[in-house]
Amino acid sequence: MEPSPAADRFVSQDLRRAYEVIARGDMRGARTEVSRLGLGVFDDELPLRYDSNYLLVDELPGAVSAEDLVEEAARLDRPAIMVRDERTGERLVPGFEQLGWRIHRGLVMAHRRPPERTGNPGLVEEVGEAALRPARREELAGQPWARPAVVEQLLQAKLAIAGAVEARFFAVLVDGQVVSYGDLYRDGRTAQIEDVATLEEHRGRGYASALVLRALKEAGQAGCDLVFLVADAEDWPKELYRRLGFDDLGRYVKAFRPG
């Protein structure tokens, strides 16, 4: 059945709310600069973190090409481009790829339904941000781009986010060590579950589900009527989130310059 116009408006409103929280929190910058094609986002304290330094664009006319955006990003010295409008982003992907830019497709998902998958939120403890740092470092170590300086800026960014929105941090501990973790960001009645991860040797035990369910509970108790998360549109965790009651809300494209 085709969605009604009212449903379309509902989804659009929630997606807009989600993007507003992302812009204030997880993808915040210390300053912005209006561009002829969008908005330049800057954080001179975190220059190696792409999610703090990028060109943000929405829907663009068909005459605007990937090359135009790459040229504008170069003028602003931005290492990444985020296209929040899915149609515009997908139209630009072939051009970005021809120019050697790496593509990431993101999926914004909102909690809509009772979970199909069970979990034990009682396994989860609320902790301070610093308690998660050893596990975050270990989890990031396997990424090819995770140079020590980049990792430290990613960790530092958590403090910047906590200064912009309410940020809470949760973990599953085994023998006193954090083995699974996740963040909950809240701004008014909107909450984002972010950076859920489990160390490799502890996967398959339901820890990620427990973390998400605990975060949902906390967001509900805080009065949030929209809880969302961002998943890789081309990776498996989105299927876990669907079993936990999340539905697709919208997609975006990020492009990263070569090197």
N, C-alpha and C positions, 0 to 999 in steps of 0.2 A: 504494500500500500504506500502511495506517495505521501510524504509528510505534508501537513497543512501549512498554509502561510503563517498561522499562529505559531506552529512548532518551529518553523524556520526562524521567526523572530526570537523565540525563546532560546534556541541554540545560539544565535548570533549574540544575544545579550550576555549569555554566560561565557561565551568565548571572549568577548570583549572584556568582561570582568577578569577572566583568567589572565589575559595578556596585560592588563593593567597591573595586576599583582606581580607578574613576572618582571615587568619593567621597573617596578619599585623595589623589587627584592632580588631574585636570583640573577637577573640580567641588568642590574642597576649599574649606572656609571656615576662618577663624581660630578660630571658636567655633560652637557649636550650642546650640539651646534646644529642649527637648522641648515639642511642641505637642499639643493634644488630638486633632489630626488627622494629625500627622506629626512632622517635625523642621524647625525653622527653622535655616537656614545663614546665617552672617554673616561678613563681612570688612570691617571699618571702614576698612582701608587701600585697599580696591578697591571703593568703593561703587557705581561705575558699571558694574562687570562683573557681569552677571546670573548667570553660572555660579558666582559666589562668594557670591551673595546671593539666596536663594530658599527656598521652602517645599517640602520633600521629602515625598512621600507614596507609599505603595504601594497594595495592594488596600484598598478602602474599601467599607463596606456600601452597598447601593443607596439607603438613606435619606439618605446624605450627598450634597448637591447641589454644583454648581459655585458657586452663590452662597455656600454654607457655606465653601468653600475660599477664595473671594475675600475674604470677611469675615475669615477667619483670617489670610490673607496681609496684609490691611490692618492687622490688630491688631499683627502682627509687623513691619509696614512692609517687607514683602518684595515686590520688583517682579516676581517670577516664581514659577511653581509647576511642579514637575516631578513627573509621575505615572509611576512606573516600571512599574506594572501596566497592560498594554495594554488589557485589557477595561475596567478602571476609567477609564482615560484616554479611550478612545473614547466611553464612556457620557457623560462630562462635556463633551466637545468642543462639542456644540450649546449647552449652557448658558454655557460660556466665551465663545463667539462672540456670543451674545445680549447678554452684558455688555460686549462691545467688546474682549475680550482677543484678542491675536494668537496663533495656533496654530503650533507647529512639531512635526512628527512625526520622531522619530529612529529609526534602525535600527542595532542592534548586530549586527555580523557577525564570525564567528570563522573563522580559517583552518583549513580541513578537508581540502583537496585539492591535488594538484599544480597549478600554474598552467596555464591554457590559453593565456595570452598571454605572449609572451616579452618580455624587456627586458634592458637592459645595466646591471647594478648597478655595473659598473666606472666608469660615468659619475659616480657619487655619491661625495662626500667628506664625512667627518665634520668638523664645524666647531663653533666655540663659539656659544653662544646669541646673542651680540651680532652675529655676522656675518649673521644672518637678519633683523635688524630693518629694514633699508632695504627689503628685498623684502616683508616682512610689511606695512609701512606702505603700500607701493605697491598691494599686493593689496587691502588693506582700504579704500583711498581711494574705491573705487567704491560702497561700501555707503552707503545713505541715512542710516543711524544712526551712521556712523563719524565722530563729532566728534573733534577732536584729543585732547581729554581722555579720551574713551572708548578710543581707540586706544592711548594711552600706558598706560592701566591694563591693557589686554589684553596688552601687551608686558611690563609689570611682573609680571603674573601668571605668566609663564613662569618667573621666578626663584622665586616661591613654590612652584610645582609641583616644581621641581628640588630644593627643600629638603625635600619630603615623600616623593618617590619618586625612583628613579634616572631621570634625564632625559638623553637624548642627541639631538643635532641634526645633520641631514644636509642636503646641498645639492647641486644641480647648478650648476656655474659656467660661464659663457660670457664669455670675455674678462675673466676675473677678477671678474665680477659674479654674484651669486646670482640665478638665474632660476627655480629650482624648489626646494622645500624640504619638509621634514617632520620630525616629532618622533617619538621612541620613548621611551615611559615603561615602566619595569619595576618590579614589586614582587613579589619572590620569583620564582615560576615563572609568573607572569602578565605579559604585556606588552600595551601599547596603542600602536598606530600612530595618530598624531593630527596634525591641521592640515597635511595634504598639499595643496600648492597650486603652481601654475605661473603665472607672469606671462603675461598674455594673448597678447603677441606671440610667446611661445615655446611655445605649446600645440601639440599634435598631433605631437610629436616623441618621445613615449615616455618623457618625463622622470618623470612621476608613477609609471608602472609601474616604472621603474628604482628610484625611491625606496622604493616599497613592497617590492619584492623584496630590496633591500639591508637594509631594516629587518627583514624576515622572517629573513634570513640571520643578522643580528646577534642577534636574539632567540633563534633556535635554538642558536647557539653559546653563549649565556648560560644555556642549560638550561631555557628556557621551554617548557612543554607546552600553553599556551593563549596565542594571539596574536589579538587582536581589534582592531576599529576601529569607529568610529561614523560612519554616513553619514546624509545627509538622505534620509528614506524617500520623498520626492517629487521627487528630482532624479536626474540621469543618472549621477553617479559610482558609485552602487551597482552598476551594471552592469559597470563596469570592475573593481570589486573582486570581483565574482562570477567574472569571467574570470581573475582572479589567485588563485582558489582559496578565496574567502571564501563562507560560507553564512550565511543569516539565523539569528540566535540569539534575538532578541527585539526588541520595539518599545516605545517610550515616547512620552509626550506632554508637551510643555512649553507652558505658557501664559504670555504676557507681558502685563502690564497696559497699558492704553492710555496714549499719550503718550510 
